[in-house]
Amino acid sequence: MNAQELLQEISAYCRETGLAESTFGRRAVNDGKLAARLRNGGRITTETLDRIRSFMQANRVPPDLRSSLLMRPNGLAARTPLLPRAVPSEASPQRHFRFFDNRQKYLLFVHTCSEKRVVAQRVALELAGISPRPPSLRVFDAGVGDGTVLARVMRAMHDRFPTMPSCVVGKEISLEDVRLTLQKMPDRFFEHPAQVLVLTNLAYADAPWLKARSPATEARIVWHELALSGNSAHRFEEQITGLEAFLAENWNAGIDPRTGNPAFERPVVLVIYREDHRFLLDSVIPRPGQGSANYDLVIASQPYRARAPLTFKARRVIAPLARALGPGGRLIAVHSYGHDPGQEIVQRVWPGDDPFVHDRHDILRAVKEELGPDGRDLVFNAFADNRALFRYDMHALPGELSETIGTSTLFAAWNAAVYVAQVEDERLAAVVADGRYLDATREVLQAQGGLWFHDESYVISRRRH
Ligand SMILES: C[S@@+](CC[C@H](N)C(=O)[O-])C[C@H]1O[C@@H](n2cnc3c(N)ncnc32)[C@H](O)[C@@H]1O
């Protein structure tokens, strides 16, 4: 193949994925000037050609995503190039792990294990420690996922504070998760009419304020209000479902070619409340540019990858959330802890594997350091193990785990174990080729009489003035 043909291939690939040619060169062969060199008659070795080819192969945009990547839902070509959708890359399997590869694993895990219920129970205990001030109780969920935790916490909140206006803000970048979360909300508006729900895809450092620090991003925010009419959960559901086209148009995300991290295509803030409570909620409904945080409760359930660097967890995730606490506010964070039969399954297959590299003490220390003087009226509560650690289980019917364990139970157990340990697809593909992973799963289930996991929690609270 000559240089011209290769260049054409690279240009077509870059158009398809939205990558700049320099980024392509850097990521494929660590040479940002690759395309320029080829254009100027430069030659490459067959080894470099092989690397370019395997990069394109490994990062192909699947055909079913390609049309949605290049076309708007209304059929018009995108005005600005869209970011490439997250496609697993051999070069950085961890990078794309959360966003794309593990969707089915997440949903299977949520429905086969009690974690999200147990986490919601733990979070709800914090409601006893807060004293909201007028005009409303304020809650921020730093990554709503499929909304199971948030919906349960809201039920507990509406039970404890039945007449208090409340504003719940949830951050979520994934369109599918936003849809799943919204599906769980109609009955919340029915039971608690004085409720404002806000969903946004803004970054951690912006989302609690519903305001972007970068003026360019702030100017691009798509701010959408839905005032629900009627007075039944069914009517609310119809109107929330009617958001589908708006979400499909605006709530798209991809991979930022500069950083490789998930990034929104457009910043969006979606505000939902009941029309018949607009007057009462006037000072509670957020307005563009207002920029107040002051939360009574911040929920950070599994907000970072276990293997992410400590500084990332502290600086990019937890510190901004701690800053967003109002007086007397409480941030509760939960992450996986290991030391359980789930980890035993994983270690039988990958001896020595341990993704749980930072515990709550490490994270609290790093957050404290990161905040410096800004953390002076915060209290960092690590608590003793018996309060901080908790257990959740895989659901199993009585007798199901005794003698012969059904295949679907084994699959669910394996899924939960590798999901919690955040094993990348590349590593999984290598071991599922034979049946040993199912043997390992069966042996652990039989030896332990079940499957359970440990989560670890910690709290950062702001003193009341
Ligand atoms: C946006 S976050 C969490 C969403 C929501 N807060 C929740 O707890 O379900 C979703 C990501 O968290 C991670 N995650 C969720 N539950 C986990 C668990 N029990 N153990 C390890 N990682 C988990 C996964 O990487 C997943 O893609």
PDBQT file of the ligand as one rigid body, heavy atoms in Angstrom, charges set to zero:
ROOT
HETATM    1  C1  LIG A 501     -22.319   6.038  37.860  1.00  0.00    +0.000 C 
HETATM    2  S1  LIG A 501     -21.691   4.823  38.807  1.00  0.00    +0.000 S 
HETATM    3  C2  LIG A 501     -22.765   4.477  40.152  1.00  0.00    +0.000 C 
HETATM    4  C3  LIG A 501     -24.197   4.751  39.898  1.00  0.00    +0.000 C 
HETATM    5  C4  LIG A 501     -25.040   4.767  41.135  1.00  0.00    +0.000 C 
HETATM    6  N1  LIG A 501     -24.569   5.769  42.052  1.00  0.00    +0.000 N 
HETATM    7  C5  LIG A 501     -25.065   3.406  41.737  1.00  0.00    +0.000 C 
HETATM    8  O1  LIG A 501     -24.566   3.250  42.855  1.00  0.00    +0.000 OA
HETATM    9  O2  LIG A 501     -25.583   2.495  41.112  1.00  0.00    +0.000 OA
HETATM   10  C6  LIG A 501     -21.854   3.456  37.900  1.00  0.00    +0.000 C 
HETATM   11  C7  LIG A 501     -20.506   2.805  37.849  1.00  0.00    +0.000 C 
HETATM   12  O3  LIG A 501     -20.093   2.534  39.164  1.00  0.00    +0.000 OA
HETATM   13  C8  LIG A 501     -19.418   1.314  39.219  1.00  0.00    +0.000 C 
HETATM   14  N2  LIG A 501     -20.122   0.475  40.207  1.00  0.00    +0.000 N 
HETATM   15  C9  LIG A 501     -21.432   0.492  40.541  1.00  0.00    +0.000 A 
HETATM   16  N3  LIG A 501     -21.695  -0.394  41.523  1.00  0.00    +0.000 NA
HETATM   17  C10 LIG A 501     -20.515  -0.972  41.826  1.00  0.00    +0.000 A 
HETATM   18  C11 LIG A 501     -20.108  -1.956  42.772  1.00  0.00    +0.000 A 
HETATM   19  N4  LIG A 501     -20.960  -2.507  43.625  1.00  0.00    +0.000 N 
HETATM   20  N5  LIG A 501     -18.812  -2.302  42.807  1.00  0.00    +0.000 NA
HETATM   21  C12 LIG A 501     -17.934  -1.761  41.965  1.00  0.00    +0.000 A 
HETATM   22  N6  LIG A 501     -18.240  -0.836  41.050  1.00  0.00    +0.000 NA
HETATM   23  C13 LIG A 501     -19.515  -0.434  40.982  1.00  0.00    +0.000 A 
HETATM   24  C14 LIG A 501     -19.383   0.740  37.844  1.00  0.00    +0.000 C 
HETATM   25  O4  LIG A 501     -18.150   0.996  37.250  1.00  0.00    +0.000 OA
HETATM   26  C15 LIG A 501     -20.507   1.507  37.138  1.00  0.00    +0.000 C 
HETATM   27  O5  LIG A 501     -20.283   1.682  35.784  1.00  0.00    +0.000 OA
ENDROOT
TORSDOF 0
